[in-house]
Amino acid sequence: MLEILSNSAEETEEAAAALAGKLRAGDILAYSGGLGAGKTTFTRGLARGLGLPDTVSSPTFALVHEYTGGRLDLCHFDMYRIDGEEALYSTGFYDYLDRPGTVLAIEWSENILFALDMPHLSVDLKLLPDGRRQIRIEGDDGRF
């Protein structure tokens, strides 16, 4: 497990950009953390670290944003409103699992744990009382 304490949005982005260098095609990052924990900020840094030129924004209403043109592509999901298998299926999520050269970053992954039976990286972001962010990254293959 890797644990990072971030003092600012910039530090959160830097941590994610550094993590991006260790990512491989097919990696799935399953985010957990409450509102304001820094999930989209983390994804912004991840995109920068992958060399993606786009501006990253929250996919809350679109459900997924796709970013291409870097070392790897990035698909950024928001599963906040997903409440079961049928709702998840309607997002097209399963089609993204087999996209070559792509990393998936999933906000509110706890809503789709039933679909995350494959290897993935858990990224837990927590807003601490003093305003810092605690970021815990766990994976099964020893990279983190």
Secondary structure, DSSP 8 states (H G I E B T S, - for coil): -EEEEESSHHHHHHHHHHHHTT--TT-EEEEE--TTSSHHHHHHHHHHHTT--S-----TTTSEEEE-SSSSEEEEEE-TT--SHHHHHHTTHHHHTT-TTEEEEEETGGGGGGG--S--EEEEEEE-TTS-EEEEEE-SSS--
